[in-house]
């Protein structure tokens, strides 16, 4: 599955930070990303960055990024490289406000936004598969992975109409336990501050669009994600408070309802996602494959000699998705005679 982390990357924190900042993301395969702006059903917009395969009739891989991520995140660059190498179409839909331009509506994005996931996948399925006759795979990273698994669980047997196989990478599938973890110690001092440095300005810009939308003073005083979600994320998206949001948005309690091939990858030394919060076989349906390697950090999994590379992640996950889709197609052909 994955090699052990190099000896020069000891521990989950180092594996997390090095992969994001220093490791190589590509094998020198660079194809242009083209941006499309889509109007959402509520009159807002999202931006979708796409990389096209060289040949017709190739599959599509859709990536849902993590908290404050984008198509420029290290993992997205690595998956774009994998897609180019395997001649697979690639699309990164940006959650609202994450493409470099503030969205218009009085809302942002959140960990359980499965209706948005469904709208995006349904549109991509119609546009791509109808014209190319090939399958669609989806992968979600961290926050995006929880939202994707929540979507798969919510839609049950209907999910196969939009996606043939899905995967989550280092996702906080129990948001409450992960939220507590990132709010303590080193996590609070480093990662929480990093996230709030970009989340607070976006929220304040949203307040300027809609004065009085939330308590501006309380947002300025927020020192962790729990407090931020209490003031901003939860009320703007229909939740009572952070506890209600984290409980209702978590994918883990519903993962027995998943009925399409699904891979759930979590490193046991992930600083954000405690090992004791991860789903076990009893918590998921037979369609779900659990990979829980000892090392990797949070979306890390760097390999090789200095400076290392992160292509092992898309090699493993992309390979699993392609194999899962191949088996699904054979099963359908057998059923259809």
Secondary structure by P-SEA (a helix, b strand, c coil): cccccccccccaaaaaaaaaccccccccbbbbbbbbbbbcccccbbbbbbbbccccbbbbbbbbbccccccccaaaaaaaaaaaaabbbbbbbbccccccccccccccccccaaaaaaaaaaaaaaaccccccbbbbbbbcaaaaaaaaaaaaaaccccccccccccccccccaaaaaaaaaacccccccaaaaaaaaaaaaaaaaaaaccccccaaaaaacccaaaaaacccccccccccaaaaaaaacccccccccccbbbbbbbccccccccccccccccccccbbbbbccccccccccccccccccaaaaaaaaaaaaaaaaaaaaaaaaaac
